[in-house]
Amino acid sequence: MTAWKSTMAMWLLIGSFACPGICAAQDDDLWRARAGRIPIGATVKLRTNDGERLKAVLMGVDESGILVRPATRLPEPSRHVAFDSLADFERYYDRVSFPKYIGLGAAIAGSVFLTLLVGAR
């Protein structure tokens, strides 16, 4: 089974070098399909081919790319990112970190305890 996977990977690699235009068109179709499944207004993480990483709000999807508004402290204008310049694109889920909240609660409880201990002297 492993030999079959390595042979298939080799043929896919050779095919991607042999037909870069076709593969690029397929990538655009894949990005367009992935962007179509994400609801407008959702927060997304994306990385462009030139290495820029961005967390943004998805504002629209058209045939040539996506329209995003960067989620930054200082407001920035919205940007149009073409599908052919995308290296990675996914929906961002803000996950709860319970160990972080437990540590924060312990730090607050410790500081309250030390404040009461010093105040009692």
N, C-alpha and C positions, 0 to 999 in steps of 0.2 A: 504494500500500500504506500510506503514511503517513496519507493522508486517512481510510482505513478505520479505522486504529488510533485516530486522534483522535476520530472519530465514535463508535466503540465506547466509548472512555473517557468521552465526554460523556454517553452514554446510561446508563452504569453510575453516573456521578455523580448524574444526575437520579434514577435509580432508588433510590439509597441515601438521597436526601433524601425521596423519596416514600413509602418503606416502611421506616422505621427499625426497627420491631419485627421484621419479617421478616429484615432484614439482621443484626440483633443475634442472632436465633435461629440464623442460619446461622453467625455467628462462634462462638457457643457450640459448635455441632456441629463446626466446624473445630478449635477448641481441644481438644475432647474427643477427636477423632480423632488429633490430633498428640500429645496426652498419652498416648493408648493405645499409640502406637508406641514410646514411650520406656520402657525397662525400669525397674522399681522398684529403687531404690538408686543410680541414675545421678545424676550431678551436672548440674544444669540452671541456666540463667540466665533470669531473668524480670524483667519490668518491668510495673508496674501502671499503671493510668490516672492515678493521682495523682503519678506520676513516681518512685516508689520502685524502685530497682534492687536485685536480690538474687541472690546465688549460693547455691544450696541443694541439698539431697539430696532427690530425689523419694521420698516414702514411700507415696503412694497416690493413686488417681484414683477419684472417684465421679461421680455424675450432676450435681452442682452445682459441682464444682471439684476442685482438687488439694490434697493435703496435703504440705507441704514442711518440712524442718528446715533452717534457715539454717546455712550453712557459715561460722561465725565463730570467732574465737579464744576468746571466752567463750561457753559453752553458752547457747543460747536455746531456749525451748520451740517445738515445731512449730506451724506456722500452716496454716490452711485458707484458700486463695485461691480465690475464686469465678471462674468462667470469664468472667463479664461484667465483672470488674475487671482482666482481663489485657490489656495492650497488646502485649507481646511475650513469647514463651516458646520456648526452644530448648535442646537438649542442649549441655552445655559439654564441649569437648574440650580437654584440657591439651596444648598443642602444644610441641614441643621447638624452641628457638630456637638453631640452631647458631652464628650470629654472636655471640650472648650468651656461649655456652660457650667459643668461641674467644677472645673478649676477656677472659673470666675466667681462662682458662689463661695468656694472655699476661701478665696482671697478676700472677698468682702466680709465674710464671717470672721476671718482672722484679724482683719483691720478693725472691725467693730469690737472684738474681744480685747485687742491691745489698747484701743482708745478707752474702753471702760476700765481696764486694768490700770492704766496710767492716771485716769481721772479719779480713781478711788483712792490714790495715795495722797 
